């Protein structure tokens, strides 16, 4: 409970601010905009960070992804290149070596990727066939919304069955049920046995492709039907590539095992692959998470520093107005001192006014900042769509904003601190006035 004296000081402070409401509102705007900038900046940075972390976590924090990489010195091999196919990438022997060398690995997931044309009736679509194994779901935690995932029997029998990504299923079957239908992937027919939930896009060993635009088939069927030599006609010319495996994912039991295992895998590949032709890459999602966390805090510091300039300007504005108020109220201060008010009472009076201004401005700034955090991505997406510079797809990382309690507390604390700091000097000036000279002031 506030004492009677404190209550009276607070009442007088609010009353003095209401004497000049326009000036009080304008003074408060500096704090309001600064707090608004802090909240909006932190919300957008947090949203972008969470979205990027989700993209990395799709690869698995305890996973190691060994991806085939086309050698830089020969990006493609065509029929005109002496009739030879470009040989690169990972092999089944690599998978066996990794399996035998990494004792803590719970699963090893080999995979192949073949670009083909998917056809159903008159519909055609350029897609990526992803040959994999039934335990792929254990590694990446994908969800099947219709039908089922690949079974061990499908792998053993080399069945021509496929599970479609969500976007591919809609494009090939816009008005009918896909399960049980037969589609053509390249020169072979496959029966659709399942449809996946939307997964979005990724940047790991998947090469940044759209996961929802992929047809998954058993790895044995991919090797049997397509062979080791991949023919790509997507760019109007025949391109031949020879690659047994495009990706090997190693799932470990704990995050502590990830980095030591990655070093072992790197050593194995360096030993058994041509060092002049770096046709592989070891990717550790856990390292990306750490890098994202450091980047996040870099943007937080940068954003808060910029917003702090607005708060500083707001604090200077409050100090300026309060110094002017001290001059205007010199006679009032003299009367109060003559009636027995102590210096600390005068100090308290002016500090209350600055803290009320800054706190009220901070509270309104938090509300406006939350609205801005929600509204800025939407507004940018609309503008981009109108200007035809990418629309919402180009701003997908801004589509989510997260207002955390920490951001609100930080913004309000900063506004109160600025109020106190900017009010100390005017309050000191007022308290140091000589009562006699103050009473004579006109």
C-alpha positions as CSV (number, residue, x, y, z in Angstrom):
1,X,0.0,0.0,0.0
2,X,1.2,3.5,-0.9
3,X,1.5,5.9,2.0
4,X,-0.6,9.0,2.0
5,X,2.3,11.2,1.1
6,X,3.3,9.0,-1.8
7,X,-0.2,8.9,-3.1
8,X,-0.4,12.7,-3.0
9,X,2.9,13.1,-4.8
10,X,1.6,10.7,-7.5
11,X,-1.7,12.6,-7.8
12,X,0.1,15.9,-8.1
13,X,2.4,14.5,-10.7
14,X,-0.4,13.2,-12.9
15,X,-2.3,16.5,-12.4
16,X,0.7,18.6,-13.5
17,X,1.0,16.4,-16.7
18,X,-2.6,16.9,-17.5
19,X,-2.2,20.7,-17.3
20,X,-0.4,20.5,-20.7
21,X,-1.8,17.3,-22.3
22,X,-0.5,18.1,-25.8
23,X,3.0,18.7,-24.5
24,X,2.9,15.6,-22.4
25,X,1.7,13.4,-25.3
26,X,4.4,14.8,-27.6
27,X,7.1,14.2,-25.0
28,X,5.9,10.7,-24.5
29,X,6.1,9.8,-28.2
30,X,9.9,9.5,-28.2
31,X,9.7,6.7,-25.5
32,X,6.7,5.2,-27.3
33,X,8.5,4.8,-30.6
34,X,11.7,3.5,-28.9
35,X,9.8,0.8,-27.0
36,X,7.8,0.0,-30.1
37,X,11.0,-0.5,-32.1
38,X,12.5,-2.8,-29.4
39,X,9.4,-5.0,-29.2
40,X,8.9,-5.2,-33.0
41,X,12.6,-5.9,-33.7
42,X,12.9,-8.6,-31.1
43,X,9.6,-10.3,-32.2
44,X,10.7,-10.4,-35.8
45,X,14.2,-11.6,-35.0
46,X,12.8,-14.3,-32.7
47,X,10.3,-15.4,-35.4
48,X,13.0,-15.6,-38.1
49,X,15.3,-17.5,-35.7
50,X,12.6,-20.0,-34.8
51,X,11.7,-20.6,-38.4
52,X,15.3,-21.2,-39.4
53,X,15.8,-23.5,-36.4
54,X,12.8,-25.5,-37.5
55,X,14.3,-25.9,-40.9
56,X,17.5,-27.1,-39.4
57,X,15.7,-29.4,-37.0
58,X,14.0,-31.1,-39.9
59,X,17.4,-32.5,-40.6
60,X,17.7,-33.7,-37.0
61,X,19.9,-32.3,-34.3
62,X,21.5,-35.7,-33.7
63,X,21.9,-36.4,-37.4
64,X,25.0,-36.3,-39.6
65,X,24.3,-35.9,-43.3
66,X,26.9,-37.0,-45.8
67,X,25.9,-35.6,-49.2
68,X,27.3,-36.2,-52.6
69,X,28.7,-33.1,-54.3
70,X,29.3,-32.7,-58.0
71,X,33.0,-31.8,-58.6
72,X,33.4,-28.1,-59.3
73,X,35.8,-28.6,-62.2
74,X,33.2,-30.6,-64.2
75,X,29.7,-29.6,-63.4
76,X,28.2,-31.9,-66.1
77,X,29.1,-34.6,-68.5
78,X,27.2,-34.7,-71.8
79,X,27.1,-37.0,-74.8
80,X,29.6,-34.7,-76.4
81,X,32.2,-35.2,-73.7
82,X,33.7,-38.3,-75.3
83,X,30.6,-40.3,-74.4
84,X,31.6,-40.7,-70.8
85,X,29.4,-40.2,-67.7
86,X,30.5,-38.0,-64.8
87,X,31.3,-40.3,-61.9
88,X,31.1,-38.8,-58.4
89,X,29.4,-39.1,-55.1
90,X,29.0,-41.8,-52.4
91,X,29.0,-45.5,-52.7
92,X,27.4,-48.5,-50.9
93,X,30.9,-49.3,-49.7
94,X,31.0,-45.8,-48.0
95,X,27.7,-46.7,-46.2
96,X,29.1,-50.0,-45.0
97,X,32.3,-48.4,-43.7
98,X,30.4,-45.7,-41.8
99,X,28.0,-48.4,-40.4
100,X,31.0,-50.4,-39.1
101,X,33.0,-47.4,-37.8
102,X,30.3,-45.5,-36.0
103,X,29.4,-47.6,-33.0
104,X,26.8,-45.2,-31.5
105,X,24.8,-44.9,-34.7
106,X,21.2,-46.0,-34.3
107,X,20.3,-46.0,-38.0
108,X,22.1,-45.4,-41.3
109,X,19.9,-44.1,-44.1
110,X,21.2,-44.3,-47.7
111,X,19.4,-42.4,-50.4
112,X,19.4,-41.7,-54.2
113,X,18.0,-38.8,-56.1
114,X,17.0,-39.0,-59.7
115,X,15.4,-36.1,-61.7
116,X,12.5,-37.4,-63.8
117,X,9.2,-36.4,-65.3
118,X,6.1,-37.6,-63.4
119,X,3.1,-38.3,-65.5
120,X,-0.5,-39.1,-64.8
121,X,-3.0,-39.1,-67.7
122,X,-2.3,-35.8,-69.4
123,X,-0.6,-34.2,-66.4
124,X,3.2,-33.9,-66.4
125,X,5.5,-32.5,-63.8
126,X,9.3,-32.4,-63.4
127,X,10.1,-34.0,-60.0
128,X,12.8,-35.6,-58.0
129,X,12.5,-39.3,-57.3
130,X,14.0,-40.0,-53.8
131,X,15.1,-43.7,-53.4
132,X,15.3,-44.4,-49.7
133,X,14.6,-47.0,-47.0
134,X,11.7,-47.7,-44.7
135,X,13.5,-46.4,-41.6
136,X,13.9,-42.9,-43.3
137,X,10.8,-41.9,-41.2
138,X,12.7,-42.7,-37.9
139,X,15.4,-40.3,-38.9
140,X,13.4,-37.3,-40.2
141,X,10.1,-37.9,-38.4
142,X,7.9,-37.3,-41.5
143,X,4.1,-37.8,-41.2
144,X,2.0,-39.8,-43.6
145,X,-1.5,-38.3,-43.9
146,X,-2.9,-40.8,-46.4
147,X,-2.1,-44.4,-46.9
148,X,1.2,-45.7,-45.6
149,X,5.0,-45.3,-45.8
150,X,7.4,-47.7,-47.5
151,X,7.6,-51.1,-45.8
152,X,10.5,-53.5,-45.5
153,X,8.7,-55.9,-47.9
154,X,8.6,-53.1,-50.5
155,X,12.4,-52.8,-50.2
156,X,13.0,-56.5,-50.4
157,X,10.7,-57.1,-53.4
158,X,11.9,-54.0,-55.2
159,X,8.2,-53.0,-55.6
160,X,7.2,-50.2,-57.9
161,X,5.4,-48.3,-55.2
162,X,5.7,-44.6,-54.3
163,X,4.8,-42.1,-51.6
164,X,4.1,-38.6,-52.9
165,X,4.9,-35.2,-51.3
166,X,1.9,-33.1,-50.5
167,X,2.4,-30.6,-53.3
168,X,3.1,-33.3,-55.9
169,X,0.0,-35.2,-54.9
170,X,-2.2,-32.1,-55.4
171,X,-0.6,-31.3,-58.8
172,X,-1.1,-34.8,-60.2
173,X,-4.4,-35.5,-58.6
174,X,-6.2,-32.1,-58.1
175,X,-9.7,-33.6,-58.1
176,X,-9.4,-37.2,-57.2
177,X,-8.0,-39.6,-54.6
178,X,-4.3,-40.5,-55.3
179,X,-4.1,-43.8,-53.4
180,X,-4.1,-46.8,-55.6
181,X,-3.5,-44.8,-58.8
182,X,-0.7,-45.6,-61.1
183,X,1.7,-42.8,-62.2
184,X,4.7,-42.9,-64.5
185,X,8.1,-41.9,-63.1
186,X,10.4,-41.7,-66.1
187,X,9.8,-45.0,-68.1
188,X,8.4,-47.0,-65.2
189,X,4.9,-47.2,-63.7
190,X,4.5,-46.9,-59.9
191,X,1.5,-47.4,-57.6
192,X,0.8,-44.6,-55.1
193,X,0.6,-46.0,-51.6
194,X,0.8,-42.8,-49.5
195,X,0.8,-39.1,-49.3
196,X,3.0,-37.1,-46.9
197,X,2.1,-34.1,-44.7
198,X,3.6,-30.8,-45.9
199,X,7.3,-30.6,-45.0
200,X,8.4,-27.3,-46.7
201,X,11.9,-26.9,-48.1
202,X,15.3,-27.7,-46.7
203,X,19.0,-26.9,-47.2
204,X,20.8,-29.9,-46.0
205,X,21.8,-33.0,-47.9
206,X,18.5,-32.5,-49.7
207,X,20.2,-29.8,-51.7
208,X,17.6,-27.2,-50.8
209,X,14.8,-28.9,-52.8
210,X,11.1,-28.7,-52.0
211,X,10.4,-31.8,-49.9
212,X,6.7,-31.5,-50.9
213,X,7.5,-32.0,-54.6
214,X,9.3,-35.4,-54.2
215,X,8.2,-38.9,-55.1
216,X,9.7,-41.5,-52.6
217,X,10.4,-45.0,-53.8
218,X,12.3,-48.0,-52.3
219,X,16.0,-47.7,-52.7
220,X,16.3,-51.1,-54.3
221,X,13.7,-50.2,-56.9
222,X,15.6,-47.0,-57.6
223,X,18.8,-48.9,-58.2
224,X,17.1,-51.6,-60.3
225,X,14.9,-49.4,-62.4
226,X,17.3,-46.4,-63.0
227,X,20.7,-48.1,-62.6
228,X,23.8,-46.2,-61.5
229,X,23.9,-44.0,-64.6
230,X,21.4,-41.1,-64.4
231,X,20.2,-39.5,-67.7
232,X,18.9,-36.0,-67.2
233,X,17.1,-34.3,-70.1
234,X,15.7,-31.4,-68.1
235,X,17.7,-28.6,-69.9
236,X,17.3,-29.8,-73.5
237,X,20.5,-31.7,-73.6
238,X,21.4,-35.2,-72.5
239,X,23.5,-35.2,-69.3
240,X,24.9,-38.5,-67.9
241,X,26.0,-38.9,-64.3
242,X,27.1,-41.9,-62.4
243,X,26.4,-41.8,-58.6
244,X,25.5,-44.8,-56.5
245,X,24.3,-42.8,-53.5
246,X,23.5,-39.1,-53.2
247,X,23.0,-39.0,-49.4
248,X,23.8,-41.0,-46.3
249,X,22.2,-39.9,-43.1
250,X,23.7,-41.1,-39.8
251,X,21.4,-40.9,-36.8
252,X,23.1,-40.9,-33.4
253,X,21.6,-41.5,-29.9
254,X,22.8,-38.2,-28.4
255,X,24.1,-34.8,-29.4
256,X,27.4,-35.4,-27.6
257,X,28.2,-38.1,-30.1
258,X,27.6,-36.0,-33.2
259,X,30.9,-34.1,-33.6
260,X,33.2,-37.0,-32.8
261,X,31.3,-39.2,-35.3
262,X,31.5,-36.4,-37.9
263,X,35.3,-36.3,-37.6
264,X,35.4,-40.1,-38.0
265,X,33.2,-40.0,-41.2
266,X,35.3,-37.2,-42.6
267,X,38.5,-39.2,-42.1
268,X,37.0,-42.3,-43.8
269,X,35.9,-40.3,-46.8
270,X,39.2,-38.5,-47.1
271,X,40.9,-41.9,-47.1
272,X,38.8,-43.7,-49.7
273,X,38.0,-40.8,-52.0
274,X,40.2,-38.9,-54.4
275,X,41.4,-35.8,-52.5
276,X,41.6,-33.9,-55.8
277,X,38.0,-34.5,-56.5
278,X,36.0,-33.4,-53.5
279,X,32.8,-35.1,-54.3
280,X,31.3,-35.4,-50.9
281,X,30.4,-33.1,-48.0
282,X,29.7,-33.8,-44.3
283,X,26.9,-31.6,-42.9
284,X,26.2,-31.3,-39.1
285,X,22.9,-29.7,-38.4
286,X,24.0,-29.3,-34.7
287,X,26.7,-26.9,-35.9
288,X,24.1,-24.9,-37.9
289,X,22.0,-24.6,-34.8
290,X,24.9,-23.1,-32.9
291,X,25.7,-20.7,-35.8
292,X,22.0,-19.7,-35.9
293,X,22.0,-19.0,-32.2
294,X,25.1,-16.7,-32.6
295,X,23.6,-15.0,-35.6
296,X,20.3,-14.5,-33.7
297,X,22.1,-12.7,-30.8
298,X,24.0,-10.6,-33.3
299,X,20.8,-9.3,-34.8
300,X,19.2,-8.9,-31.4
301,X,22.1,-6.7,-30.3
302,X,22.1,-4.7,-33.5
303,X,18.3,-4.2,-33.4
304,X,18.2,-3.2,-29.8
305,X,21.1,-0.8,-30.3
306,X,19.2,0.9,-33.1
307,X,16.1,1.0,-31.0
308,X,18.1,2.4,-28.0
309,X,18.9,5.4,-30.1
310,X,15.1,6.2,-30.2
311,X,14.9,5.7,-26.5
312,X,17.9,8.0,-26.0
313,X,16.3,10.7,-28.1
314,X,13.1,10.2,-26.2
315,X,14.9,10.6,-22.9
316,X,16.6,13.8,-24.1
317,X,13.2,15.1,-25.0
318,X,11.8,14.4,-21.6
319,X,14.8,16.1,-19.9
320,X,14.4,19.1,-22.1
321,X,10.7,19.5,-21.3
322,X,11.2,18.9,-17.6
323,X,13.9,21.6,-17.5
324,X,11.5,24.0,-19.1
325,X,8.8,22.9,-16.7
326,X,11.2,23.6,-13.7
327,X,11.6,27.2,-15.0
328,X,7.9,27.6,-15.5
329,X,7.1,26.3,-12.0
330,X,9.8,28.2,-10.1
331,X,7.2,30.1,-8.0
332,X,5.3,26.9,-7.3
333,X,8.5,25.3,-6.1
334,X,9.2,28.3,-3.8
335,X,5.7,28.1,-2.3
336,X,6.0,24.4,-1.6
337,X,9.4,24.9,0.0
338,X,8.1,27.8,2.1
339,X,5.2,25.5,3.3
340,X,7.7,22.9,4.5
341,X,8.4,20.7,1.5
342,X,11.9,19.2,1.7
343,X,14.3,18.8,-1.2
344,X,13.6,15.1,-1.5
345,X,9.9,15.9,-1.9
346,X,10.7,18.2,-4.8
347,X,12.9,15.6,-6.3
348,X,10.2,12.9,-5.9
349,X,7.7,15.2,-7.5
350,X,9.6,15.7,-10.7
351,X,10.8,12.1,-10.9
352,X,7.2,10.9,-10.6
353,X,6.3,13.0,-13.6
354,X,9.1,11.6,-15.7
355,X,8.5,8.0,-14.7
356,X,4.7,8.3,-15.4
357,X,5.5,9.8,-18.8
358,X,8.0,7.1,-19.7
359,X,6.0,4.2,-18.2
360,X,2.8,5.2,-20.0
361,X,4.7,5.7,-23.2
362,X,6.4,2.3,-22.7
363,X,3.1,0.5,-22.1
364,X,1.5,2.0,-25.2
365,X,4.7,1.3,-27.1
366,X,4.6,-2.4,-26.2
367,X,1.0,-2.6,-27.5
368,X,1.9,-0.8,-30.8
369,X,5.1,-2.9,-31.1
370,X,3.1,-6.1,-30.9
371,X,0.7,-4.8,-33.6
372,X,3.7,-3.8,-35.8
373,X,5.3,-7.2,-35.3
374,X,2.2,-8.8,-36.7
375,X,1.5,-6.2,-39.3
376,X,5.0,-5.5,-40.8
377,X,5.3,-9.0,-42.4
378,X,1.8,-8.9,-43.8
379,X,2.3,-5.3,-45.2
380,X,5.7,-6.3,-46.8
381,X,4.1,-9.3,-48.4
382,X,1.3,-7.3,-49.8
383,X,3.6,-4.7,-51.2
384,X,5.9,-7.3,-52.7
385,X,2.9,-9.0,-54.2
386,X,1.7,-5.7,-55.7
387,X,5.2,-4.9,-57.1
388,X,5.6,-8.6,-58.2
389,X,8.9,-9.0,-56.5
390,X,8.2,-12.4,-54.9
391,X,5.1,-12.0,-52.8
392,X,4.8,-14.0,-49.6
393,X,7.1,-16.7,-50.9
394,X,10.0,-14.3,-50.9
395,X,9.2,-13.2,-47.4
396,X,8.4,-16.6,-45.9
397,X,11.0,-16.0,-43.1
398,X,9.0,-12.9,-42.0
399,X,5.7,-14.8,-41.9
400,X,6.1,-15.6,-38.2
401,X,6.8,-13.2,-35.4
402,X,7.1,-14.2,-31.7
403,X,6.6,-11.7,-28.9
404,X,8.4,-13.1,-25.9
405,X,7.8,-12.0,-22.2
406,X,11.5,-11.2,-22.1
407,X,11.1,-8.6,-24.9
408,X,8.2,-7.0,-23.1
409,X,10.0,-6.8,-19.8
410,X,13.2,-5.5,-21.5
411,X,11.3,-2.8,-23.3
412,X,9.3,-1.6,-20.2
413,X,12.4,-1.7,-18.0
414,X,14.3,0.4,-20.5
415,X,11.5,2.9,-20.7
416,X,11.4,3.2,-16.9
417,X,15.1,3.5,-16.7
418,X,15.1,6.3,-19.3
419,X,12.4,8.1,-17.4
420,X,14.4,8.0,-14.2
421,X,17.7,8.9,-15.9
422,X,16.2,11.8,-17.8
423,X,14.4,13.2,-14.7
424,X,17.3,13.2,-12.3
425,X,18.9,16.4,-13.5
426,X,15.7,18.5,-13.8
427,X,14.6,17.2,-10.3
428,X,18.0,18.1,-8.9
429,X,17.8,21.6,-10.4
430,X,14.4,22.1,-8.9
431,X,15.4,20.9,-5.4
432,X,18.5,23.2,-5.3
433,X,16.5,26.4,-5.9
434,X,16.7,29.0,-3.1
435,X,13.1,29.3,-1.7
436,X,13.4,33.1,-1.3
437,X,14.5,33.7,-4.9
438,X,11.9,31.2,-6.1
439,X,9.1,33.1,-4.3
440,X,10.2,36.4,-5.9
441,X,10.3,34.9,-9.4
442,X,7.6,36.3,-11.8
